[in-house]
Amino acid sequence: MTANSSSKNYSELLREIKKLEVRLDDFLKEEKIFTENLKKFIEKLRDSCDKIERLKNKPEELAALRLEIAQALNNVLKSEGEAQHERSHLLESYGASIIALEEEFKRKLSKL
């Protein structure tokens, strides 16, 4: 094996490590958005407890509140989906990184 192909293989491992770092950052960003949306949803539910009682004789306003709650839940579900999507990329990178590492070990051990 030439020095050039060895450095190419090592750069493959570095590429996978960098990809893993980027995917971790993407996941953390989406996870933060999900957490913020979930907190907003919880606060919307908490605020709604009092409003529901006050609006029991105002069906139009009650319907509007119900829609607001549904929209807040929709935001939570969308952001959780995005976080899960990024988590799946992270899982892919775990495997790709360990395979690249194993290939690097194999190449180094074959030279012994």
N, C-alpha and C positions, 0 to 999 in steps of 0.2 A: 504494500500500500504506500502510496506517495505521501509526502508531507502535505501536499495540496489537498488531497482527499481527506486526510486526517483533520485538517483545519476546517474543511467543509463540514465534516460530520460534527465536529465540536461546535461549529456555528449553528448547526441544526438544533443542538441542545440549547444553546443560548437563545435562539429564536423561539423555541417552545417556552423557555422561562419568561421571556419578555411577553409572549402572548398570554401566559398565565397571569402575569402582573396586570396587564391591561384588562383582562377579563375579570379579575378580582376588583379592580377599580370600577368597572361597569356594573358589576353586581352590587357593590356597596352603594353606588349612586342610586340604583333602582330600589334597593332595600330601604334606603333613607326616604325616598319618595313614598314608598308603600307605608312606612311607619308614620310619616307625617299625615298621609291621607287617612290612615286608620285612627289616629288621634283626633283628626277633624270629625270623623264619623262618630266616634264615641262622644265627643262634645255636642254634636248635632243631636244625638239620641238623648243626652242628658238635658239639653235645652228643650227638647220636644216634650219631655214629661210634663212640664208645667203648661206648655202651650196647648197640648191636647185637651187638657181639662178646661182651659179657658175658651177654647174654640169649639167645644162640643155642640154648640147651637149655631155654628157658622160653617156649613158644609163646604163652601167654596174655599175658605181660608184653610180649613182642615185638609182639603184635597191638595192645596198648594204645598202645605207642610209635608204631606205624605210624599209628594213628588220630590221635594228637596231631600228628604231622607233617602229615597230610592236613588237619586242622583249621587248622593254622597257615598252610598254603598257601591254603586257602579264604579265610582272613582277608586274605591278601595280594591275592588275585584280586578279592575284593569291594571292598577299598579302592582298588585300581587302577581298577576300574570306576567308582567314585564320582569319582575324580580325573579320569578321561577324560570323564565326564559334565559335570563343571564346566568342563573345558577346552572342550567343545563350546559351552557358553554363552558362554565368553570369546571364542571365534571368532565367534559371532553378533554379539557386541557390537563387535568390530573393524569389521565391515561396517556395522552400524547407526550407529556413531559417525562413520565416514568419510562415509556418505551424509548425515547431519545436517550435518556440516561443509561438504560440497559444496553442500548446499542453502543454507546460510548465505552461502557465498561467492557463489553465483548471485544471491541476493537483493541482496547488497551491490553486486555488479558491475552489476546491472540498474538501479541508481539513478544510476550514473555517466553 
